[in-house]
């Protein structure tokens, strides 16, 4: 592929539905080596791709080897990892379109002498010749927009230029590594509900570092041993109020404060239109949990971060309630917006499943506050949990594709029921 994105159509016709996308550098398997006639023009012919759909070869794709596409393949994410790209937080600085000389860096970065010198490029590296193939004979030095403070960057490769390290973004931009603070991947915050020894619902996830088991002693609530964050507690019944404090009863005795946990119980019914053994998802905004279901059988539960504004599509940073169907799944997607007149962006958000408008279930690598409201309205999971859910939900992402679309009747997506 030579263009950044290659649309995959249901028919050999640009007016037909898009069934998926491939990204620059990917190799999309063909169903046949022979071109087919299409209802709309295509410079080098329409080809059937596996397992379905058609691609136009010409403007955005080639049949043979292409140096630029081969170079772009080096910048693709590693889908075997729960966090497909390496990620970090940037400071103010330039984005280089090509490897700069020492003099060009000095001109572009007035504070260069004050940057730490310890940063070195880490494997897997990319060769400067590959960057040349990617961008051609690039004369311009800088992108029009540089990095800004707290910007979340993602990269697949690194490079050393004149003993200074750069990270290479998915678009082929070079950002000085000394201006990037790597982020650690948040750990899983989920639990299997089907395996041997799995807990039985209702359960609660401990989501704070201050949680303790509570007992009633001589009419007073007394704190006992700590409850470790991320631990799973088996609980009984609904929350209750004791001495003015909202609590959940623990099966092993005592209580946990409701403010310290996110809890989930077994749904009593399936959403409308969900068959007996069909897969579906229940997300609770107020409780900060997400539950993968098969019919009325719980499969897996996660601590989840909904919108910081609460519930409602018309509420700032709110999460809309309702019954939705997964419409598109993207291995990663860039997200951006405006907050009080200040633009923000997050590179390569992983394992994105859109279900209504721009709202999605996706992984979050920039915070570890799962179980509490943190998002701009989406449903945030730890990256490894988001990957599990992405693979589990329909539609399935075919080999060689970067994104796949659902269809209400032909290829329905998994139902996501978002409750208060």
C-alpha positions in Angstrom: 0.0 0.0 0.0 1.1 3.5 -0.8 -1.7 5.6 0.7 -2.2 5.8 4.4 -5.5 4.0 4.3 -7.0 1.5 1.8 -10.8 1.3 1.8 -12.2 -2.2 1.4 -15.6 -2.2 -0.2 -18.4 -4.7 -0.2 -18.6 -4.6 -4.0 -16.1 -3.5 -6.7 -17.7 -0.1 -6.5 -16.7 2.9 -4.4 -20.4 3.6 -3.8 -20.9 0.4 -2.0 -20.5 -0.1 1.7 -17.1 -0.1 3.3 -16.4 -3.4 5.0 -13.0 -2.5 6.4 -9.7 -0.7 6.1 -6.1 -1.6 5.6 -3.2 0.6 6.7 -0.2 1.6 4.8 2.4 -1.1 4.9 -0.1 -4.0 5.4 -0.4 -6.9 3.0 -4.0 -7.8 2.4 -4.6 -11.4 1.3 -6.3 -11.7 -2.1 -9.1 -14.2 -2.8 -8.1 -14.3 -6.5 -5.0 -13.1 -8.5 -7.3 -12.0 -11.3 -8.8 -8.5 -11.6 -12.5 -8.2 -11.8 -14.7 -5.6 -13.5 -16.1 -3.0 -11.3 -19.0 -0.6 -11.3 -16.7 2.4 -10.7 -13.4 3.1 -12.4 -10.2 1.8 -10.9 -6.8 2.6 -12.4 -5.2 -0.8 -12.1 -8.2 -3.0 -11.5 -10.4 -4.2 -8.7 -9.4 -7.3 -6.8 -11.3 -9.5 -4.4 -9.7 -9.7 -1.0 -10.0 -12.4 1.7 -12.2 -13.2 3.4 -14.6 -10.7 1.6 -14.8 -7.4 -0.2 -12.9 -5.7 -2.9 -9.9 -3.3 -3.1 -8.9 -0.9 -5.9 -5.3 -1.3 -6.9 -3.7 1.8 -8.2 -4.1 5.0 -6.2 -3.7 3.4 -2.8 -2.3 -0.1 -3.3 0.1 -2.1 -5.4 0.3 -5.7 -6.3 4.1 -5.9 -6.3 6.8 -4.9 -3.9 6.9 -1.2 -3.2 9.9 0.3 -1.2 7.7 2.9 0.5 5.1 0.4 1.6 7.9 -2.0 2.8 9.3 0.9 4.9 5.8 1.7 6.2 5.4 -1.9 7.3 8.3 -1.4 9.7 6.2 1.2 11.5 3.1 -0.9 11.9 2.0 -1.9 15.5 2.8 -5.3 16.9 -0.7 -6.8 17.3 0.7 -9.7 19.3 1.2 -7.2 22.2 -1.6 -5.9 24.4 -0.1 -2.5 23.9 0.7 -2.6 20.1 2.9 0.6 20.1 5.4 1.9 22.6 3.9 5.0 24.2 5.0 8.1 26.1 4.3 11.7 27.1 6.0 14.4 25.1 7.2 17.9 26.0 7.4 20.9 23.7 9.6 20.3 20.7 9.8 19.7 16.9 8.6 16.8 14.7 11.2 16.2 12.1 10.2 15.0 8.6 13.7 13.6 8.0 16.9 13.0 10.0 18.3 16.4 10.9 21.9 17.4 10.8 23.6 18.7 14.0 23.3 22.3 12.7 19.6 21.8 11.9 18.9 20.5 15.3 20.7 23.4 16.9 18.6 25.8 14.9 15.3 24.0 15.6 15.9 23.3 19.3 17.3 26.3 21.1 17.3 24.3 24.4 19.2 21.4 22.8 22.2 21.8 25.1 20.0 21.4 28.2 18.5 18.1 27.1 19.7 15.0 28.8 22.2 13.0 26.8 21.5 9.6 28.2 18.7 8.6 25.9 19.7 6.0 23.4 17.6 4.3 20.7 16.3 0.9 21.6 15.5 -2.1 19.4 13.8 -2.6 17.1 15.6 0.1 15.2 14.9 1.5 11.8 17.5 2.3 9.2 17.8 5.9 7.7 17.5 4.4 4.2 14.0 3.0 5.2 12.9 6.5 6.2 14.1 7.8 2.9 12.1 5.2 1.1 9.1 6.1 3.2 9.1 9.8 2.6 11.1 10.0 -0.7 13.5 12.9 -1.2 12.2 15.0 1.6 13.5 18.5 1.6 11.3 20.0 4.3 12.8 19.5 7.8 9.8 20.0 10.1 6.2 19.2 10.3 4.0 22.3 10.7 3.0 21.2 14.2 5.5 20.0 16.8 4.8 18.2 20.0 3.3 19.9 23.0 3.4 19.4 26.7 1.7 16.2 27.9 0.9 15.0 24.3 0.6 11.2 24.2 2.9 9.8 21.5 3.1 6.3 20.1 5.9 4.7 18.1 7.0 1.4 16.8 10.7 2.1 16.0 13.6 4.2 17.1 16.7 5.6 15.4 20.1 7.1 16.3 21.2 10.2 14.4 24.6 11.7 15.3 24.5 10.0 18.7 21.1 11.4 19.5 18.0 9.1 19.8 14.7 9.7 18.1 11.4 7.8 18.3 9.8 7.3 14.9 6.0 7.7 14.9 3.6 5.6 12.8 3.5 8.5 10.3 7.3 8.5 10.0 7.9 11.6 12.1 11.1 11.8 14.2 10.7 13.1 17.8 13.7 13.5 20.0 13.6 10.7 22.6 15.0 13.0 25.2 11.7 14.9 25.0 9.6 11.8 25.6 8.8 10.2 29.0 7.8 6.5 28.4 4.6 5.3 29.9 4.2 1.9 31.6 1.3 -0.2 30.4 -1.4 -0.4 33.1 -2.0 -3.9 34.4 -5.1 -6.0 33.7 -8.1 -5.1 35.9 -10.3 -8.0 34.9 -11.3 -11.5 36.2 -12.3 -14.7 34.4 -15.8 -15.9 35.6 -15.8 -19.3 33.9 -12.6 -21.1 34.8 -11.9 -23.5 37.7 -12.0 -21.5 41.0 -13.5 -18.5 39.4 -15.5 -16.2 41.7 -19.3 -16.2 41.6 -21.2 -13.0 41.1 -21.8 -10.6 42.7 -18.2 -9.5 43.0 -16.3 -6.2 43.6 -13.0 -4.8 42.4 -10.9 -2.8 44.9 -10.2 0.4 43.0 -8.4 2.5 45.6 -5.2 2.2 47.7 -7.0 3.1 50.9 -9.5 0.3 51.0 -9.8 -1.8 54.2 -12.1 -4.5 55.5 -14.5 -3.0 58.0 -16.2 -4.6 61.0 -18.7 -3.4 63.5 -17.2 -3.4 67.0 -19.2 -2.2 70.0 -21.5 -0.2 67.7 -18.6 1.4 65.8 -17.2 0.8 62.4 -13.6 -0.3 62.8 -11.0 -0.6 60.0 -9.2 -4.0 59.8 -6.7 -5.3 57.3 -6.0 -3.5 54.0 -7.7 -4.7 50.8 -5.2 -4.6 48.0 -6.1 -2.6 44.9 -7.0 -4.7 42.0 -8.1 -7.6 44.3 -11.5 -9.2 43.6 -13.9 -9.5 46.5 -16.9 -11.9 46.7 -19.8 -9.9 48.1 -23.4 -10.6 49.1 -26.4 -8.6 48.2 -26.8 -5.0 47.3 -25.1 -2.1 49.1 -26.4 -1.1 52.5 -26.0 1.8 54.9 -24.4 1.1 58.3 -23.8 4.0 60.7 -24.2 6.4 57.8 -21.6 4.7 55.6 -22.4 2.9 52.3 -21.0 -0.7 52.5 -21.0 -4.0 50.7 -21.1 -7.2 52.7 -18.1 -9.5 52.1 -18.8 -13.3 52.0 -15.8 -13.9 54.3 -17.1 -11.5 56.8 -17.1 -7.7 57.4 -17.7 -5.1 54.8 -16.0 -3.0 52.2 -16.8 0.7 51.7 -18.7 1.3 48.5 -16.4 4.3 47.7 -13.4 1.9 47.5 -14.9 -0.6 45.1 -16.6 -1.1 41.7 -19.1 -4.0 41.9 -21.0 -6.1 39.5 -23.9 -8.5 39.8 -25.4 -11.0 37.4 -28.0 -9.5 35.0 -31.4 -11.0 35.3 -32.3 -10.7 31.6 -30.8 -10.3 28.2 -31.2 -7.1 26.1 -33.9 -7.2 23.5 -32.9 -9.0 20.4 -30.0 -11.0 22.0 -30.4 -14.8 21.5 -30.0 -17.4 24.2 -26.3 -18.1 23.7 -25.3 -14.9 22.0 -22.4 -12.8 23.2 -23.2 -9.3 24.6 -21.7 -6.8 26.9 -23.2 -5.0 29.9 -21.5 -1.7 31.0 -22.5 0.1 34.2 -21.5 3.7 34.2 -22.3 4.4 37.9 -20.5 1.2 39.1 -17.5 1.5 36.8 -17.7 -2.1 35.6 -18.1 -4.0 32.3 -19.3 -7.6 32.0 -18.9 -9.9 29.0 -21.9 -12.3 28.8 -22.9 -15.3 26.8 -26.7 -15.5 27.1 -27.2 -15.3 30.9 -23.8 -16.8 31.7 -21.1 -14.4 32.9 -17.8 -14.8 31.0 -15.5 -12.1 32.2 -15.7 -8.9 34.3 -13.6 -5.7 34.2 -13.1 -2.5 36.1 -13.9 0.2 33.6 -13.7 4.0 33.5 -16.7 5.7 32.0 -17.2 9.4 31.2 -16.0 11.9 33.8 -19.2 13.8 33.4 -21.6 11.0 34.3 -24.4 9.8 32.1 -25.9 11.3 29.0 -24.9 12.1 25.5 -25.6 15.8 26.0 -23.5 16.1 29.2 -19.9 17.2 28.9 -17.8 14.1 29.1 -20.9 12.0 29.7 -21.5 8.4 28.6 -24.7 7.8 26.6 -27.0 5.1 27.9 -28.8 2.6 25.8 -28.6 -0.6 23.7 -26.0 -0.3 20.9 -24.2 -2.5 18.4 -20.5 -2.5 17.7 -20.3 -0.8 14.3 -16.5 -0.6 13.6 -13.4 -2.2 15.2 -10.0 -0.6 14.8 -6.7 -2.1 15.9 -5.7 1.4 16.9 -7.2 4.9 16.3 -6.0 8.4 16.9 -8.3 10.5 19.1 -8.3 14.2 19.6 -10.5 17.1 20.7 -10.6 20.5 22.3 -10.7 21.2 26.0 -11.5 24.8 26.9 -10.0 26.0 23.7 -6.9 23.9 24.1 -6.4 21.1 21.6 -5.5 17.6 22.8 -4.6 14.4 21.0 -3.8 10.8 21.9 -1.9 8.7 19.4 -2.9 5.1 18.5 -5.5 4.3 21.1 -5.5 0.5 21.1 -8.3 -2.0 20.6 -11.1 0.4 19.6 -14.7 -0.8 19.2 -17.0 2.0 18.2 -20.7 1.5 19.1 -22.5 4.8 18.6 -21.3 8.1 17.0 -17.7 8.6 18.3 -18.2 6.5 21.5 -16.2 3.3 21.9 -14.9 0.7 24.2 -11.1 0.9 24.0 -7.8 0.5 25.8 -6.3 3.4 27.8 -2.6 3.6 28.4 -2.5 7.1 29.8 -4.2 6.5 33.1 -4.6 3.6 35.6 -7.8 4.8 37.3 -10.0 2.0 36.1 -13.3 1.6 38.0 -13.7 5.4 38.4 -14.9 8.1 35.9 -11.9 9.2 33.8 -12.9 9.4 30.1 -14.4 11.9 27.7 -17.4 9.6 27.4 -15.9 6.4 26.1 -15.6 3.2 28.1 -11.9 2.8 29.1 -10.3 -0.6 29.9 -6.7 -1.6 30.6 -5.0 -2.4 27.3 -4.8 -6.2 27.9 -8.5 -6.3 28.9 -9.5 -4.2 25.9 -7.6 -6.6 23.7 -9.4 -9.6 25.1 -12.7 -7.9 24.6 -11.8 -6.8 21.1 -11.0 -10.3 20.1 -14.1 -11.7 21.8 -16.6 -9.3 20.2 -17.9 -9.4 16.7 -17.2 -8.5 14.0 -13.9 -10.4 13.8 -10.9 -8.6 12.3 -9.6 -10.5 9.3 -5.9 -11.2 8.7 -4.2 -8.3 7.0 -7.0 -5.8 7.9 -6.6 -2.8 10.3 -10.3 -2.1 10.8 -13.6 -4.0 10.1 -17.2 -2.9 9.9 -20.3 -4.6 11.1 -23.6 -4.9 9.3 -26.9 -5.1 11.1 -28.1 -8.1 9.1 -25.1 -9.6 7.2 -22.4 -9.3 9.9 -24.0 -8.0 13.1 -21.7 -6.6 15.8 -21.9 -7.5 19.5 -24.6 -5.8 21.5 -23.3 -3.3 24.2 -25.9 -2.5 26.8 -24.9 0.7 28.7 -26.8 1.0 31.9 -26.7 3.7 34.7 
